[in-house]
Amino acid sequence: MTLDPGAGARGAPARPVRAHHSIGSFEPELGGALPEVTLAYETWGELSEAADNAVLLAHALTGDSHAAGGPSEGYRRGGWWHPMVGPGLPVDTQKYFVVCSNVLGGCSGSTGPASVEPGTGRPYGMRFPVITIRDMVRAQRRLLDDLGVRRLALVIGGSIGGQQTLEWAVEYPDFVEKAVPIAATGALGPQGLGMSEIGRRAIMADPDWQEGDYYGTGKRPDAGLAIARMAGMMTYQSAPGQWERFGRRPAGRPALHREFGGRFEIESYLHYQGRELTQRFDANSYLYLSRAMDLYDVAAGYESDQEAYSRIEAEVLFVGITSDWLFPPGEVRASAERAQRAGAEAGYAEIDTLSGHDAFLKDWTELTDTIKPFITGA
């Protein structure tokens, strides 16, 4: 369905408004052109008369616009941030007009490599232009403008969503009141870059990838995507957390693959995570979004990161996770300190947990205790 601009603001729906909206043509910053771009999004709550109570939620790598809502047929686990969004929750839908869009390059209703390329009648595949975090943010800005939003009270997200959050504060300083980048920095380090590349090469080495033109062939690079997911999952958890959760216990789940000398529980967990992703995500989108995450550098287009951070007018809370090794807490803290030195009103908070990078998607009590005082000002 298509929602006309501002329609999400005219009522207070009991359930989220789900829609697709065209933002027109778009030129990615690294080149190429997209004649027509659509963003899938959901909203909760009502836009105020001043249109300044909007909150933008930025999803993680394989997330989508369904941030809130209980389990349903299409979302057996519910929204990816359901415990954080709703009446009386940290992102209070009685106070805020909450928006979450599936990013440009995604595969859950927004224009991406699986979308049909105008004039050709076939999906873009690898003809889709390389996109950046800044492209995602600029596309989201067009959506918010069309929804009638005049100012963001808050933008918040983790991981690649945290990168988007930081870019919002830099790219549109007079549009953002508060920003909370979680488990993210101004640039991903070499260990993270290397793990991303392992995942991409797993996909591209799959014979069924077919140079990205697998759409309509009856074959998909599911084996490669599953391995990419398995590699990714290992970066989202900590070693102590895995000892606590899995140890060296034998597998208790049914086998998904032929066994070779038995199986450990961690292996079965990774197998199931890989298979689950192949059932809901497009392999080419994984390539594009992981590359956007890798390419992000807050200093891009500026003389230095100090110049970029000096643009920030919002209050910013950088949130690190003690056991995160994809975006180590020391690097998150350093980003906050660089922003402070550049004159930004930036703070740092830390979640103490064994859950690793994924803590922002599971440790609800700790996350609430960390971010709610900043959001409410209490």
TAKALIN-V797904 format. One record per run of one state. SS is the DSSP state (helix for helix, strand for strand, loop for the rest). FROM is the first residue (numbers start at 1). TO is the last residue. If there is no record, write none. Layout:
# TAKALIN-V797904
ss,from,to
SS,FROM,TO
SS,FROM,TO
This chain:
# TAKALIN-V797904
ss,from,to
loop,1,1
strand,2,2
loop,3,6
helix,7,9
loop,10,16
strand,17,26
loop,27,33
strand,34,44
loop,45,53
strand,54,58
loop,59,81
helix,82,84
strand,85,85
loop,86,90
strand,91,91
loop,92,96
strand,97,101
loop,102,115
strand,116,117
loop,118,121
strand,122,123
loop,124,124
helix,125,127
loop,128,132
helix,133,146
loop,147,151
strand,152,158
loop,159,159
helix,160,171
loop,172,175
strand,176,176
loop,177,177
strand,178,182
loop,183,186
strand,187,187
loop,188,189
helix,190,205
loop,206,206
helix,207,212
loop,213,221
helix,222,235
loop,236,238
helix,239,245
loop,246,249
strand,250,250
loop,251,263
strand,264,264
helix,265,278
loop,279,282
helix,283,295
loop,296,296
strand,297,297
loop,298,304
helix,305,310
loop,311,314
strand,315,321
loop,322,328
helix,329,341
loop,342,344
strand,345,351
loop,352,355
helix,356,361
loop,362,363
helix,364,376
loop,377,378
